[in-house]
């Protein structure tokens, strides 16, 4: 495996893990809404990082499927 391919694989796993974090942060948002509190910054931040990682993965991957 070339160094570039290894980086793309690691980037894909990081993006996958960030997807889990993003969907898990929805639970915090629901909890805050039920308590009458405005939302936290966790959900938008997790979404932004997740989308950035997946966009970078898509642009850097040589063979697009």
C-alpha positions as a Markdown table, in Angstrom:
| # | Residue | x | y | z |
|---|---|---|---|---|
| 1 | Unk | 0.0 | 0.0 | 0.0 |
| 2 | Unk | 1.4 | 3.4 | -1.0 |
| 3 | Unk | 1.7 | 6.2 | 1.5 |
| 4 | Unk | -1.0 | 8.2 | -0.3 |
| 5 | Unk | -3.4 | 5.3 | -0.2 |
| 6 | Unk | -2.7 | 4.8 | 3.5 |
| 7 | Unk | -3.5 | 8.4 | 4.2 |
| 8 | Unk | -6.8 | 8.1 | 2.3 |
| 9 | Unk | -7.7 | 5.0 | 4.2 |
| 10 | Unk | -7.0 | 6.7 | 7.5 |
| 11 | Unk | -8.9 | 9.8 | 6.4 |
| 12 | Unk | -11.9 | 7.5 | 5.5 |
| 13 | Unk | -11.8 | 5.9 | 9.0 |
| 14 | Unk | -11.6 | 9.3 | 10.7 |
| 15 | Unk | -14.6 | 10.5 | 8.6 |
| 16 | Unk | -16.5 | 7.4 | 9.6 |
| 17 | Unk | -15.8 | 7.9 | 13.3 |
| 18 | Unk | -16.8 | 11.6 | 13.0 |
| 19 | Unk | -20.1 | 10.4 | 11.4 |
| 20 | Unk | -20.8 | 8.4 | 14.6 |
| 21 | Unk | -19.9 | 11.4 | 16.7 |
| 22 | Unk | -22.2 | 13.6 | 14.7 |
| 23 | Unk | -25.2 | 11.3 | 15.0 |
| 24 | Unk | -24.5 | 10.8 | 18.7 |
| 25 | Unk | -24.4 | 14.5 | 19.3 |
| 26 | Unk | -28.1 | 14.6 | 18.2 |
| 27 | Unk | -28.9 | 12.9 | 21.5 |
| 28 | Unk | -27.4 | 15.9 | 23.4 |
| 29 | Unk | -29.4 | 18.3 | 21.3 |
| 30 | Unk | -32.6 | 16.4 | 22.0 |
| 31 | Unk | -31.8 | 16.4 | 25.7 |
| 32 | Unk | -31.2 | 20.1 | 25.7 |
| 33 | Unk | -34.4 | 20.8 | 23.8 |
| 34 | Unk | -36.5 | 18.7 | 26.2 |
| 35 | Unk | -35.1 | 20.7 | 29.1 |
| 36 | Unk | -36.1 | 24.0 | 27.4 |
| 37 | Unk | -32.5 | 25.0 | 26.7 |
| 38 | Unk | -31.2 | 26.3 | 23.4 |
| 39 | Unk | -28.9 | 24.0 | 21.5 |
| 40 | Unk | -25.2 | 23.6 | 22.0 |
| 41 | Unk | -22.4 | 24.2 | 19.6 |
| 42 | Unk | -21.5 | 20.4 | 19.5 |
| 43 | Unk | -23.9 | 19.4 | 16.7 |
| 44 | Unk | -23.0 | 22.1 | 14.2 |
| 45 | Unk | -19.3 | 21.7 | 14.9 |
| 46 | Unk | -19.5 | 17.9 | 14.5 |
| 47 | Unk | -21.5 | 18.3 | 11.3 |
| 48 | Unk | -19.0 | 20.8 | 9.9 |
| 49 | Unk | -16.0 | 18.6 | 10.7 |
| 50 | Unk | -17.7 | 15.6 | 9.3 |
| 51 | Unk | -18.6 | 17.2 | 6.0 |
| 52 | Unk | -15.1 | 18.6 | 5.6 |
| 53 | Unk | -13.5 | 15.2 | 6.2 |
| 54 | Unk | -15.8 | 13.5 | 3.7 |
| 55 | Unk | -15.3 | 16.2 | 1.1 |
| 56 | Unk | -11.5 | 15.9 | 1.5 |
| 57 | Unk | -11.8 | 12.1 | 1.2 |
| 58 | Unk | -13.8 | 12.4 | -2.0 |
| 59 | Unk | -11.5 | 14.9 | -3.6 |
| 60 | Unk | -8.3 | 13.1 | -2.7 |
| 61 | Unk | -9.3 | 9.6 | -3.6 |
| 62 | Unk | -7.9 | 8.6 | -7.0 |
| 63 | Unk | -10.5 | 5.9 | -8.0 |
| 64 | Unk | -13.9 | 7.4 | -7.4 |
| 65 | Unk | -16.7 | 5.0 | -7.1 |
